[in-house]
Amino acid sequence: MSYTIKERNEAVMLIAAGKADLNNIAFYEDLESFNWIVLQKQDGVINNVQLTYAGKDLNRRLLKNTIL
């Protein structure tokens, strides 16, 4: 794992909000390898990022914790 839990959580919340930052491709590929997200590519270029079931569940738990 080449990212911190805080970085992962922030990225998942940004993706869920539709504000994915596609500048750090290696980071997003790491998240994908751990099944947090799915990268969609066209002609080898990332054009969309979506949360997996695990990513959506994590986002739901993070939102629940921030509201409490």
Backbone bond lengths (Angstrom), bond angles and torsions (degrees), N, CA, C in turn:
res aa  C-N    CA-C-N  psi(-1)  N-CA   C-N-CA  omega(-1)  CA-C   N-CA-C  phi
1 M - - - 1.446 - - 1.519 108.22 -
2 S 1.320 116.87 121.55 1.462 120.58 -177.11 1.526 111.62 -109.48
3 Y 1.305 116.43 28.50 1.462 120.52 177.58 1.521 108.23 -145.50
4 T 1.336 116.03 158.14 1.456 119.90 179.34 1.525 109.73 -88.18
5 I 1.300 115.55 164.00 1.465 120.23 178.06 1.530 109.84 -62.18
6 K 1.318 116.59 -38.62 1.467 120.34 178.92 1.528 110.54 -62.27
7 E 1.323 117.25 -44.31 1.470 120.99 178.49 1.528 110.89 -61.79
8 R 1.333 115.68 -43.94 1.461 120.08 178.71 1.520 110.97 -60.82
9 N 1.328 116.64 -47.76 1.455 120.69 -178.36 1.516 111.87 -61.56
10 E 1.334 116.73 -43.21 1.463 120.25 179.30 1.525 111.12 -64.19
11 A 1.320 116.80 -41.11 1.463 120.46 179.60 1.523 111.14 -64.98
12 V 1.330 117.24 -43.07 1.463 120.96 179.56 1.528 110.32 -61.97
13 M 1.320 116.95 -42.52 1.464 120.01 -179.81 1.530 111.24 -67.03
14 L 1.330 117.48 -37.98 1.465 120.33 177.53 1.527 111.20 -66.30
15 I 1.306 116.76 -42.30 1.465 120.74 179.09 1.528 109.67 -62.71
16 A 1.324 116.52 -43.86 1.461 120.58 179.51 1.531 111.09 -62.05
17 A 1.318 116.61 -31.92 1.466 121.52 179.62 1.529 112.04 -83.50
18 G 1.337 116.34 -2.63 1.461 120.14 179.92 1.516 113.86 80.25
19 K 1.327 115.98 21.86 1.469 120.98 -177.70 1.525 111.93 -119.67
20 A 1.312 116.19 43.60 1.464 120.99 -178.52 1.524 110.38 -63.97
21 D 1.337 115.59 135.05 1.462 122.11 176.79 1.521 107.75 -101.06
22 L 1.317 116.66 106.02 1.466 120.97 -173.87 1.525 113.29 -88.00
23 N 1.313 118.56 15.89 1.466 120.91 -178.99 1.526 112.68 -77.04
24 N 1.311 117.97 -29.11 1.462 121.31 -178.15 1.530 109.61 -103.17
25 I 1.306 115.96 77.44 1.457 122.28 -173.22 1.529 111.48 -64.31
26 A 1.323 118.11 -39.77 1.464 120.81 -179.54 1.530 110.65 -60.99
27 F 1.309 117.34 -39.92 1.463 121.94 177.81 1.524 110.79 -62.83
28 Y 1.335 116.63 -44.92 1.455 120.60 179.56 1.527 111.52 -67.03
29 E 1.316 117.32 -34.73 1.460 119.96 176.81 1.528 110.64 -67.03
30 D 1.337 117.12 -35.25 1.467 120.38 174.71 1.524 110.72 -64.11
31 L 1.331 116.81 -44.17 1.458 120.38 178.17 1.529 110.57 -60.98
32 E 1.320 115.69 -38.34 1.458 120.27 178.92 1.528 110.64 -66.65
33 S 1.323 117.22 -39.07 1.465 119.94 -178.66 1.529 111.98 -65.88
34 F 1.316 117.84 -22.72 1.459 122.25 176.67 1.528 111.86 -98.62
35 N 1.337 116.16 12.17 1.467 123.58 175.25 1.528 114.62 62.44
36 W 1.336 117.00 33.10 1.460 120.22 172.85 1.520 110.83 -87.65
37 I 1.337 116.02 -32.52 1.460 121.03 -176.45 1.527 110.02 -138.42
38 V 1.329 114.88 167.16 1.461 122.17 172.71 1.519 106.84 -124.65
39 L 1.324 116.39 125.75 1.462 121.60 177.19 1.522 108.22 -94.87
40 Q 1.306 115.92 130.34 1.459 120.44 175.81 1.519 107.29 -107.47
41 K 1.322 114.95 128.75 1.462 120.62 -175.91 1.517 110.69 -119.47
42 Q 1.311 114.25 148.75 1.459 121.24 173.30 1.518 106.66 -131.78
43 D 1.315 116.43 121.35 1.466 122.84 -176.15 1.530 111.33 55.72
44 G 1.338 116.05 36.92 1.457 121.11 177.47 1.514 115.12 79.66
45 V 1.327 118.07 3.23 1.468 122.46 -179.20 1.525 108.45 -112.11
46 I 1.328 116.31 131.01 1.462 120.40 179.20 1.520 108.72 -67.59
47 N 1.330 115.13 125.78 1.463 118.10 178.93 1.525 112.35 -123.09
48 N 1.348 117.22 -4.60 1.447 119.77 178.65 1.524 109.54 -159.59
49 V 1.322 114.91 146.46 1.459 121.57 177.35 1.516 107.37 -130.88
50 Q 1.334 115.87 131.53 1.456 120.16 178.05 1.520 109.40 -131.43
51 L 1.318 115.56 151.52 1.449 120.80 176.40 1.524 109.65 -79.97
52 T 1.316 115.67 143.46 1.455 120.58 172.08 1.525 107.64 -81.13
53 Y 1.319 116.88 -179.67 1.463 120.34 176.32 1.532 109.81 -57.03
54 A 1.336 116.57 -44.34 1.469 120.87 179.91 1.525 110.88 -63.87
55 G 1.331 116.78 -39.16 1.455 120.86 178.08 1.517 112.16 -65.86
56 K 1.330 116.62 -40.40 1.470 120.68 177.44 1.521 110.68 -65.69
57 D 1.329 116.28 -39.95 1.461 120.21 178.44 1.526 110.62 -64.82
58 L 1.330 116.64 -43.18 1.466 120.40 177.38 1.527 110.18 -61.00
59 N 1.317 117.41 -44.93 1.470 120.87 179.13 1.528 110.51 -59.85
60 R 1.319 116.97 -43.30 1.466 120.81 178.99 1.530 110.75 -60.08
61 R 1.331 116.61 -44.03 1.483 120.34 179.19 1.525 111.83 -66.75
62 L 1.333 117.06 -38.40 1.458 120.53 178.85 1.530 110.66 -65.91
63 L 1.307 117.02 -41.97 1.461 120.86 178.48 1.526 110.35 -64.23
64 K 1.323 116.33 -41.22 1.464 120.96 179.25 1.528 110.51 -61.84
65 N 1.329 116.98 -40.96 1.455 121.36 -179.84 1.526 112.68 -70.16
66 T 1.317 117.75 -32.34 1.475 119.79 -179.47 1.518 111.11 -76.84
67 I 1.330 117.28 -25.90 1.467 120.14 179.46 1.519 110.88 -76.74
68 L 1.320 117.75 -34.85 1.466 121.63 -178.07 1.465 112.32 -67.59
